[in-house]
Amino acid sequence: MKKTTILVLLLVAGSMAYGKEYHVSVKGNDASSGAEAMPFRTIGRAAQAAYPGDVITVHAGTYREWVNPPRGGTCDDNRIVYRAAPGEHVEIKGSEVVHTWTKEGGGVWKVVFPNSFFGDYNPYADLIYGDWFGSRGRIHHTGEVFLNNRSLYEKESLDKVREPEIHPDSKDPEASKYVWYCETDAENTVIWANFHQHNPNKELVEISVRRTCFYPEKPGVNYLTVDGFHISEAASQWAAPTAEQIGMVATHWNKGWIIENNVISNAKCSGITLGKERGTGHNVWLDDMSIDGSLHYIEVTFRTLRNGWSKENTGSHIVRNNEIFACEQTGICGSMGAAFSIVENNYIHDIWVKRQFDGAEIAGIKFHAAIDTQIRNNRICRTGRGMWLDWMAQGARISRNVVYENDLEDIFFEVDHGPYLVDNNIFGSSVNVWDMS
């Protein structure tokens, strides 16, 4: 009798540990069961079905959706895993293909969308905005136009699309002649783009339409794994440390995520954010310029503590083995939410290449409050500033990284209190370390 009881308990425990496996395929149907022979069509549908211990396996193809997980796991050993099927190329894109351009001449083409095309979010009506953002005296939209997976440069007038000039600050001068401009009224959004010799109806031309690709809209979604995807082309907003930080992949103030083996590229602002939620403040300095931004950040820090911020329920993420590039603010950033985390074996390169805007939050890795965070074995190059640890890097260790070809500094410490340890790195840029702590 005792042996039978033990066997039953083991079987139940095994079932709980491994859970179900749901499959997603571009040939699937969201009305299906999600079994391997009857896969779902969207990752979002699988997210609705998955519970702690389950695995979502996504098969080859391109998925144009915002994955908004409604729940996470319960602990490190009972998580929900989102993974690309082994050996298969799986893309999650924040963009849509556009093949309805009309030719205007001189390399310029035009497309018109009813505003209903964008649903409840139109990135061609949404301006980049936030604390410590530098607009360089012009407007910038969160939307973007892509030609064969490379983003074009937004211009502030149609004349500058018709007669494009090299952007003087760009790190890719020839690419900066491929440009676009948009106008939006109460009914329509119009985009003009100069594709030069290319016919956009015969090339892969996409426009970003989603603000993110993988992001739970609420806190409390812990212990997720995001493994093996190619994630790109989201209209991500400026991720200030005093704001809700929504990158292309974003944890939303949760705990225990593993983000690994992904290729992340072409975010308007940030690729991965491990950061702050909205309830403790959203661009609070711009709402009240009467006091200095640093005082606002102190108040935000107090609010996070009153909101229950602690090691027990925040941070403790692992970000490893990812390639991150072509993002114009950061490869990885986070305010308070990157604490107790491990960031390792990532290749972060070509960040802030277009340089149409600037600001005080731009780097390959930019963390506020990297408390007990380990940044190790990463390769970081051509990012403007390699790493920037700002405020409260207590207990952080930056070890065995290779950082080079950055035209500002390889690593910058600002307003930190320690101790923190920097050891066994190779810094190869003209300025290696800048310490203002």
C-alpha positions in Angstrom: 0.0 0.0 0.0 2.8 2.4 0.9 4.7 1.6 -2.3 1.5 2.4 -4.4 1.0 5.7 -2.6 4.7 6.7 -3.2 4.4 5.8 -6.9 1.3 7.9 -7.3 2.9 10.8 -5.6 6.0 10.5 -7.8 3.8 10.4 -10.9 1.9 13.5 -9.8 5.1 15.4 -9.0 6.6 14.5 -12.4 3.5 15.7 -14.1 3.6 19.0 -12.3 7.3 19.5 -13.0 7.1 19.0 -16.7 3.6 20.3 -17.4 2.3 20.5 -21.0 4.0 21.4 -24.2 2.0 23.7 -26.5 3.1 24.1 -30.2 2.7 27.2 -32.4 3.1 27.2 -36.2 2.4 29.7 -39.0 0.3 26.9 -40.4 -1.7 26.4 -37.2 -5.1 27.5 -36.0 -5.9 29.3 -32.7 -9.0 27.2 -32.4 -6.8 24.0 -32.2 -5.6 22.3 -29.1 -2.0 23.4 -29.3 -0.8 19.8 -29.6 2.1 19.1 -31.9 -0.2 17.8 -34.6 -2.7 20.6 -34.0 -0.7 23.7 -33.2 -1.9 27.2 -32.4 -1.4 30.0 -35.0 -0.2 32.7 -32.6 2.2 32.8 -29.6 -0.3 34.9 -27.8 -2.9 32.1 -28.0 -0.4 29.7 -26.5 0.4 32.2 -23.7 -3.3 32.2 -22.8 -3.2 28.4 -22.4 0.1 28.0 -20.6 0.4 27.6 -16.8 3.4 27.1 -14.5 5.6 24.2 -15.7 4.4 24.4 -19.3 6.6 24.8 -22.4 5.5 26.8 -25.5 7.5 25.6 -28.6 7.3 27.9 -31.6 8.1 26.6 -35.0 9.8 28.2 -38.0 8.2 31.4 -39.4 7.5 35.0 -38.7 5.0 36.0 -36.0 3.9 39.6 -36.1 2.4 40.1 -32.7 2.8 41.5 -29.2 3.2 38.6 -26.9 1.5 39.7 -23.7 1.9 36.8 -21.1 -1.0 36.8 -18.6 0.9 34.7 -16.1 4.3 33.3 -15.2 5.8 30.5 -13.2 5.9 30.1 -9.5 9.6 29.5 -8.9 12.8 28.9 -10.8 12.0 25.2 -11.2 8.4 25.7 -12.2 8.5 28.4 -14.8 6.8 28.9 -18.2 9.2 28.5 -21.1 8.8 30.2 -24.5 11.2 28.7 -26.9 12.0 28.5 -30.6 11.9 24.9 -31.8 15.4 23.5 -31.8 17.2 24.2 -35.1 14.3 26.4 -36.4 14.4 30.1 -37.3 11.6 31.9 -35.5 11.0 35.6 -35.8 8.8 37.8 -33.6 8.4 41.2 -35.3 6.8 44.5 -34.2 6.3 45.4 -37.8 4.0 44.7 -40.8 4.9 44.3 -44.5 3.8 47.1 -46.8 3.6 46.5 -50.6 1.2 49.2 -51.5 3.6 52.1 -52.2 2.9 54.5 -55.1 5.8 56.1 -57.0 6.3 59.8 -56.8 9.6 60.0 -58.7 13.2 60.7 -57.8 13.3 57.5 -55.6 10.4 58.8 -53.5 7.4 56.6 -52.8 4.2 57.2 -50.8 1.7 55.1 -48.9 -1.5 56.1 -47.2 -3.1 54.2 -44.2 -6.4 54.8 -42.6 -5.7 55.4 -38.9 -7.8 52.3 -38.2 -5.0 50.2 -39.6 -3.0 50.9 -36.4 -5.7 50.0 -33.9 -5.3 51.7 -30.5 -1.6 52.6 -31.1 -0.3 54.7 -34.0 3.5 55.1 -33.8 3.4 57.7 -36.5 1.3 59.9 -34.2 3.4 59.0 -31.1 6.5 61.1 -30.4 9.6 59.9 -28.5 9.4 61.7 -25.2 10.9 61.3 -21.7 13.1 62.5 -19.0 16.7 63.1 -20.1 15.8 62.6 -23.8 17.6 64.9 -26.2 15.6 65.7 -29.3 18.2 67.8 -31.0 15.6 70.4 -31.7 13.1 68.4 -33.7 10.4 65.8 -33.4 11.0 62.0 -33.6 8.2 59.4 -33.9 8.4 56.0 -32.4 7.5 54.5 -35.8 10.1 53.3 -38.2 10.5 52.2 -41.9 12.7 49.3 -42.8 14.1 48.3 -46.1 15.4 44.7 -46.1 15.7 44.7 -42.3 17.5 48.0 -42.1 15.9 51.1 -40.7 15.7 54.3 -42.6 16.3 57.8 -41.1 13.3 59.9 -40.2 13.3 63.4 -41.5 11.4 66.5 -40.3 10.1 67.6 -43.7 9.1 66.2 -47.1 11.7 68.3 -48.8 14.5 66.5 -46.9 13.1 63.2 -48.2 13.1 64.4 -51.8 16.6 65.8 -51.5 18.3 63.6 -48.9 21.7 64.5 -47.4 24.1 62.5 -45.4 23.4 62.8 -41.7 26.7 64.2 -40.3 26.6 62.3 -37.0 25.7 58.9 -38.4 28.1 56.1 -38.0 26.9 54.7 -41.3 26.9 57.8 -43.6 25.7 56.2 -46.8 22.8 54.5 -45.1 21.6 57.9 -43.8 20.5 58.9 -47.3 17.6 56.4 -47.1 15.0 58.6 -45.4 11.3 58.9 -44.6 8.8 61.4 -43.3 5.2 61.1 -42.1 2.0 63.2 -41.5 -1.1 62.2 -39.6 -4.5 63.8 -39.5 -7.8 62.8 -38.0 -8.4 60.1 -40.6 -5.1 59.0 -42.3 -1.4 58.5 -41.8 0.8 59.2 -44.8 4.4 58.0 -45.1 6.9 59.1 -47.8 10.2 57.3 -48.2 13.2 57.7 -50.5 14.3 54.2 -51.4 16.6 55.4 -54.2 17.0 52.7 -56.8 14.9 50.1 -54.9 11.3 49.3 -55.7 9.6 49.0 -52.3 6.9 46.8 -53.7 9.5 44.2 -54.8 11.7 44.4 -51.7 11.0 43.6 -48.1 9.7 46.8 -46.8 8.1 46.9 -43.3 6.9 49.6 -40.9 6.9 49.2 -37.1 3.3 49.2 -35.7 3.7 47.7 -32.2 5.4 49.3 -29.2 6.9 46.0 -28.0 7.2 42.3 -29.0 7.3 40.5 -25.6 6.0 42.3 -22.6 3.4 41.5 -19.9 1.2 44.5 -19.5 0.9 43.9 -15.7 3.5 43.1 -13.0 3.4 39.8 -11.2 4.4 37.7 -14.3 7.5 36.0 -12.9 9.8 33.1 -13.9 9.5 33.2 -17.7 12.1 31.9 -20.1 12.4 33.5 -23.6 14.8 31.3 -25.6 16.1 31.3 -29.2 14.0 33.9 -31.0 14.9 36.6 -33.5 13.0 39.6 -32.2 13.0 42.9 -34.1 11.4 46.1 -35.4 9.3 47.4 -32.5 8.4 51.1 -31.9 9.8 51.1 -28.4 9.6 54.4 -26.4 12.4 56.2 -24.6 13.1 54.2 -21.4 14.0 56.8 -18.8 14.8 55.6 -15.2 11.9 57.6 -13.9 9.4 56.1 -16.4 7.8 52.8 -17.3 10.5 51.1 -19.3 9.2 49.1 -22.3 11.8 47.7 -24.6 11.3 45.2 -27.3 11.6 42.5 -24.7 10.6 43.8 -21.3 10.2 42.2 -17.9 7.8 44.8 -16.3 9.2 44.9 -12.8 8.9 41.1 -12.4 11.3 38.5 -11.1 13.3 35.5 -12.3 13.2 35.8 -16.1 15.7 34.0 -18.3 16.3 35.8 -21.6 18.7 33.7 -23.6 20.0 32.7 -27.0 18.0 35.4 -28.8 18.9 37.8 -31.6 17.4 41.2 -30.8 17.7 44.1 -33.3 16.1 47.3 -34.7 14.4 48.7 -31.6 13.6 52.4 -32.0 14.9 52.9 -28.5 15.8 49.8 -26.3 16.2 46.1 -27.0 15.8 44.6 -23.6 14.5 46.4 -20.5 14.6 45.0 -17.0 13.0 48.0 -15.6 10.6 50.1 -13.8 6.8 50.0 -14.0 4.5 53.0 -14.3 3.0 53.2 -10.8 6.0 54.7 -9.1 6.2 57.5 -11.7 6.3 58.1 -15.4 8.6 60.8 -16.7 8.1 62.7 -13.5 10.8 65.3 -14.2 9.0 66.6 -17.3 5.8 66.8 -15.3 7.5 69.1 -12.8 10.6 70.9 -13.9 10.7 73.1 -10.8 13.2 70.7 -9.1 16.2 68.9 -10.5 15.8 65.5 -12.1 18.1 63.8 -9.6 15.7 64.8 -6.8 12.8 63.3 -8.8 14.8 60.1 -9.1 15.3 60.0 -5.3 11.6 60.3 -4.9 11.0 57.5 -7.4 13.4 55.3 -5.4 11.4 56.0 -2.2 8.2 55.1 -4.0 9.6 51.8 -5.3 10.5 50.9 -1.7 7.1 51.8 -0.5 5.7 49.8 -3.4 7.3 46.6 -2.1 10.6 46.6 -4.1 12.9 43.9 -2.6 15.0 41.0 -3.6 12.1 38.7 -2.9 9.9 40.0 -5.7 12.0 42.0 -8.1 14.9 41.4 -10.5 17.1 38.3 -10.2 17.0 37.9 -14.0 19.5 36.0 -16.2 20.2 37.6 -19.6 22.7 35.5 -21.5 24.0 34.4 -24.9 22.0 37.1 -26.8 23.1 39.2 -29.8 21.7 42.7 -29.5 22.3 45.4 -32.2 20.8 48.3 -34.1 18.9 49.9 -31.2 19.1 53.6 -30.8 19.0 54.0 -27.0 20.3 50.8 -25.3 21.0 47.2 -25.9 19.9 46.4 -22.3 18.7 48.9 -19.7 16.8 48.9 -16.4 16.0 51.0 -13.4 15.8 49.1 -10.1 14.6 46.0 -12.0 18.1 44.8 -13.0 19.2 44.3 -9.4 20.4 40.8 -8.3 20.7 39.8 -12.0 23.3 38.1 -14.1 24.1 39.6 -17.6 26.6 37.3 -19.3 28.0 36.1 -22.6 26.0 38.7 -24.7 27.3 40.3 -27.9 26.1 43.9 -27.9 27.1 46.0 -30.8 26.2 48.9 -33.1 24.0 50.8 -30.6 23.1 54.5 -31.3 24.5 54.3 -34.8 22.0 56.7 -36.5 22.4 59.4 -33.8 19.4 61.4 -34.8 18.7 62.0 -31.1 20.7 61.8 -27.9 20.1 61.8 -24.1 21.5 60.8 -20.8 20.3 57.1 -21.0 22.3 55.8 -24.0 24.7 52.9 -23.8 25.2 49.3 -24.7 24.2 48.4 -21.1 22.6 51.2 -18.9 21.5 50.2 -15.4 20.3 52.3 -12.5 20.6 50.5 -9.2 22.6 47.5 -10.4 22.6 46.2 -6.8 24.5 42.8 -6.5 24.3 42.6 -10.4 27.0 40.6 -12.2 28.0 41.8 -15.7 30.5 39.3 -17.1 31.9 37.8 -20.2 30.1 40.2 -22.6 31.5 41.6 -25.8 30.4 45.2 -26.3 31.5 47.4 -29.2 30.4 50.4 -31.3 27.8 51.5 -28.8 28.8 55.1 -28.1 29.2 54.3 -24.4 29.8 50.6 -23.6 28.4 50.3 -20.1 26.9 53.0 -17.8 26.2 52.1 -14.2 24.2 55.0 -12.7 23.1 55.3 -9.0 23.5 52.5 -6.5 25.8 50.0 -8.1 26.4 48.5 -4.6 27.7 45.0 -4.8 28.0 45.0 -8.6 30.8 43.1 -10.2 31.9 43.8 -13.8 34.2 41.1 -14.8 35.9 39.5 -17.9 34.1 41.7 -20.5 35.7 42.8 -23.8 34.7 46.4 -24.6 36.2 48.3 -27.5 35.6 50.7 -30.5 33.3 53.0 -28.4 33.8 56.7 -29.1 32.7 57.8 -25.6 33.9 55.5 -22.8 34.0 51.7 -22.3 32.5 52.1 -18.8 31.1 55.0 -16.9 30.2 55.1 -13.2 28.0 57.9 -12.1 26.6 58.8 -8.6 27.3 55.3 -7.3 28.0 54.2 -3.8 29.9 50.9 -3.4 31.6 48.7 -2.9 31.6 47.5 -6.5 34.3 45.5 -8.3 35.7 45.9 -11.8 38.2 43.1 -12.6 39.8 41.3 -15.5 38.2 43.3 -18.3 39.8 44.3 -21.6 39.0 47.9 -22.4 40.1 49.0 -25.9 38.6 52.4 -26.6 40.3 55.7 -26.4 38.6 56.3 -23.0 38.4 53.3 -20.8 36.9 54.3 -17.5 35.1 57.4 -16.4 34.3 57.5 -12.7 32.0 60.2 -11.3 31.1 58.4 -8.1 
